[in-house]
Amino acid sequence: MRVQIWHSPQLNEWRWSLYTKTYAPKGDSHQQTGSRKEIREAMNDVATTIEHLIELREKGGDSEGINI
């Protein structure tokens, strides 16, 4: 799993992207992105996304409806 977090000065937002093959719900790869004004909110979104992907993998589900 690869997670990248950076600050966009032009938008004054913390941006993040997540890419994984291991935890891809349908077995290929999964990518998700997001942004927040506050770094703590961006970090929470990343953590929530990872937890959700782990739960889906354990249940054998798919990524339909992942929306943070």
Backbone torsions as a table, in degrees:
resi	resn	phi	psi	omega
1	MET	NA	136.6	177.7
2	ARG	-121.9	127.4	177.3
3	VAL	-122.6	130.7	176.1
4	GLN	-123.3	136.6	178.5
5	ILE	-132.3	131.7	178.8
6	TRP	-148.3	162.0	179.3
7	HIS	-103.9	133.2	176.7
8	SER	-102.6	103.1	-178.8
9	PRO	-62.6	-33.5	-178.5
10	GLN	-63.5	-38.6	-178.8
11	LEU	-98.8	-9.6	-174.4
12	ASN	52.6	49.9	-179.8
13	GLU	-134.0	150.7	169.6
14	TRP	-91.3	124.9	-177.7
15	ARG	-110.9	151.6	178.4
16	TRP	-145.8	153.1	172.8
17	SER	-139.7	147.9	-179.6
18	LEU	-133.2	133.9	178.1
19	TYR	-135.4	133.5	178.5
20	THR	-148.9	144.4	168.4
21	LYS	-104.8	-39.8	-176.9
22	THR	-59.2	-42.2	-176.0
23	TYR	-105.1	17.7	177.4
24	ALA	-67.4	121.5	-176.0
25	PRO	-57.4	-33.3	-178.2
26	LYS	-102.0	9.2	173.7
27	GLY	92.4	-16.4	179.5
28	ASP	-86.0	-99.5	176.2
29	SER	-145.2	161.3	-178.3
30	HIS	-138.6	135.3	177.7
31	GLN	-131.7	140.6	177.3
32	GLN	-145.6	147.8	179.9
33	THR	-135.1	163.6	176.7
34	GLY	-168.1	174.4	177.5
35	SER	-153.7	150.6	178.1
36	ARG	-148.9	155.0	176.9
37	LYS	-71.4	-34.5	-177.0
38	GLU	-105.1	136.3	-179.2
39	ILE	-60.9	-39.4	-178.9
40	ARG	-62.6	-38.6	177.8
41	GLU	-66.8	-39.4	177.6
42	ALA	-63.9	-43.6	179.3
43	MET	-64.1	-38.8	177.4
44	ASN	-64.5	-39.1	177.2
45	ASP	-62.2	-42.3	178.5
46	VAL	-62.2	-47.4	-179.5
47	ALA	-61.4	-43.5	179.4
48	THR	-62.9	-41.6	179.1
49	THR	-62.8	-45.8	179.5
50	ILE	-62.9	-45.6	178.7
51	GLU	-59.3	-41.5	-179.8
52	HIS	-65.0	-42.7	178.6
53	LEU	-63.1	-39.5	178.1
54	ILE	-64.9	-43.6	178.0
55	GLU	-61.5	-43.7	179.2
56	LEU	-62.0	-40.4	-179.7
57	ARG	-65.1	-42.2	-179.8
58	GLU	-65.7	-31.9	-179.6
59	LYS	-90.5	-10.2	-178.3
60	GLY	76.3	24.3	-178.2
61	GLY	-85.7	-173.6	177.7
62	ASP	-118.4	177.8	-174.0
63	SER	-91.2	5.5	179.5
64	GLU	-57.0	128.9	175.3
65	GLY	88.0	4.8	175.4
66	ILE	-70.8	118.4	-179.6
67	ASN	-154.8	107.0	-177.8
68	ILE	-92.5	NA	NA
